[in-house]
Amino acid sequence: MKLNDFFDQCHVYETVDKSPEWLSQRKTGIGGSEVSIILNINKYKTPYELFMEKKGNSAAKHITNTAIEKGNRLEQPLIDVFFALHPEYIPINTKSISLKSKQYEFMNANLDGALLDQEKNKCVLEIKTTTIQNRDMLNDWGYWDNEQGVWIERVPDAYYCQVLHYLIVTGFDKAVIYALLDFAYKDGQETREITIHKEDVIEDMQYIITEEKKFWKMLEDNTRHLS
């Protein structure tokens, strides 16, 4: 299947990851990793800082560390592992493309991957690696509900917003998050595989659309009512 047909609700641009063209395309809209900044739940950047970067008034800070470098190197191996565990899925390689929503043209996406499931549903694939420093960070991925006697899976807020953004951009009905959790306070690693269905998160998606529209309108109007 041609990528233009697969991503039929998007404008599809051929790019090379981290190339000047890729970076230029990112500036034409809001990307998935920027949603948590706009919602002011990002630990590393404020909405005002993002606003100034988008206006070209300040340079984006290049943040790198051992964890980020490890995550970059593990991304493709984890994609390979995921599809090895799920031979029933058809993988879609998205490494050479950038996406822009046809409906919301201020929304961009650079996906880790995509897939067709057994029912030929189109799905977003998001790969995450994270170092779990303490129990609170582990609880961001799920917790035991004593009243119901069940394990409740969840996704950290920033990742959750990013994936919902991708569902909006692509128009897909489902996203799969495959995550490697590396424990700093004990030996070992764990993986998580969490599926998010669009029908379960409609209200949250609408909230994200509303907030991204507000942010983009401020950029267009050159207003700075941001913290």
N, C-alpha and C positions, 0 to 999 in steps of 0.2 A: 504494500500500500504506500502511495506517495504521501510524504509528510504534509503537504498542503491539503490533501484529502482527509488525513487523519485528524489534523488540527483545523477542521473546517470552520470553527468559530474564531479563528485567529489569523492575523497577518503573520506569515512565517518568513524570517530573515536568516539567511545563511551567515554564520559567524564562526570565528575561532575563539574558543574559551580564553578569556583574559586578554584578547587582542585589542588594539585601539578601536576597531570597529565594534567589538563587543562592548567596550566601555562607553563608546559614543551612543550606542543603542540604549544602554541602561539609563542614560540621561534624559531620554525622551518620555519617560513615564516613571511610575512607581513600581518597584520590584518587590518580590515576596519577602525578602529579608528586611525591607524597610517598613513593613506594616506595623510591626511592634514599636518602631520608633514613633510613627505617627500617632499611635494609640498611647504613647508615653509609658510603655511597660518594658522598654529596652534598657539594659543596665549600662550600655556603653555610649549611647548617643541620645541627645534630646531632639524633639521636633524642631526646635529653632536651629540647631546645628545642621540638621538635614535640609531645612529650608534654605539656609545660606549656601550649602553645597549645591543644591539644585539651581539656585540663582547664579551660581558661578562666583559668589563673593568669598568663598573659602574653599580650599582644597579638601577633598575627602581624606580622612586620616587612614593611612595604611596600617592596619592592625594585624600583626602576625605573632604567633607564639608556638610553642611546641605542640599544644593541643590542636591548633588550627592546621598546622602543617601535617600532623598525623591524620587528621580528618580528611584533608585533601588527598593524601596518599591512599587512604583506605576506601575512598568512595567507590572507585571502580571494582576493587576486589569484593566489596560488600554487594554491589550490584550483581556481580557474577555469582556470588553465593546465593543471593536471593533467588535468582532464576534457576540455579541448580536445585534448590529446594522446591521450586514450583515449575516443573517442566510443563505443566498444563497451561501456563501463561505464554503469550507471544510477546517477546521484548521489543520495544521501540526505542531506538537510539536517538537521543536528543542532544548529544554533545556538540553538534555543529550548527545548532539553530537557536535563535531567540524568538520569542512570541510576543505579540501585542494583541490585546482583545479588540475584536471588531466592534463590540457593543460599548466598551469603556476604553477608549483609546489612550487614556492616561495610565492604563494598567499593563505592565510588562511581566514576562516570566521567562526564567531560564531554568528548565527542569533538570533534575538529576536523571530522570528517565520516565518512561511511560510504558503501558502494557495493554494488551487485550486479554480479558479473562475468558473463562470457558464459555460464557454466554455472549462473547464478543462485545462486552462493555468496555469502553475506553476508560483507563484509569491513570491517574498521576502516581508516579513512584518517587518518594522522597527518602533520601538516605541521610541518617544522622549518626554522628559519633559524639559521645560526651563523656567526660570524666565526672563520676559521682563522688563528691567530696564528703558528703554527710547524709544522714537519714532524710533531712528535709528535701535535698535534691532528688533522692530516690523516690520520695513521695510525690514529686512532680510527675512521675511516670505511672503512678498507681498506688493504691492502698487497700488494706483489708477492711471491709465494712462489717463490724461486729454484729450490727443489728440484722443485716441481711445474710450474714455468713458467706459472703462472696468477695472475690477480688475485683476491685473496680479499676479498670485500666483508664489512664488519661494521658494526655500529651502536654508537655510544658507550654505555657501560654504563647510564647513567641513562635514556637514551631507550629502550634495550632493555627495561629493567625496566618502564618506563611502558607500553610497548606490550603486553608480556605480561600486565600487570595488566588492560588493556582486553580482551584475548582472554578472560581469566578471567571478567570481568564480563559480557561480551556472550554468551559461549559460541560465538563465531564461530571458524571454522577458519583464518582468514587475516587478516593485517594488511599494509597497504602504507604504507611511509614515503616521503614525497616531501620532499626536503630541498634547500635552497639554501645552498651553501657560498660565503661571501664571503671572499676572501683579503686579509689585512692586509699580508702581506709580498711580494705581487706583484699586478700588475693582473689583474683578471678574477674571474669567478664560475663555479661549476660546480653542476650539480644531480645529485642521487643519487636513484634509485628502487630501494628494497629491499623485497622481499616476505618476510615471515616466516610460515611454515606451522606451525600448532599441533602437528602430528604430529612436528615436528623439535625442539620445545622443551618437551616434556611434563615432563621432570625439572626444568627451570628454573622452570616454572610452579608445580610442586608445592612447590618451595623457597620461592617468593614467597608462596604460600598459607600455608605453615607459619609464616613469619616475620611475616606480617601478623596471623595469628591470635594469635601470642604478644604482639605489640604491643597489639592490641585487648584482650586479656585483662588486660594490665597496666593499661590505661586503666580497665577495668571494676573491677579490684581495687584501683586507686589505688596500685599499686606502681611504684617508679622505678628499677629495675635497668638503667639506661641510661647510656651514656657521653655 
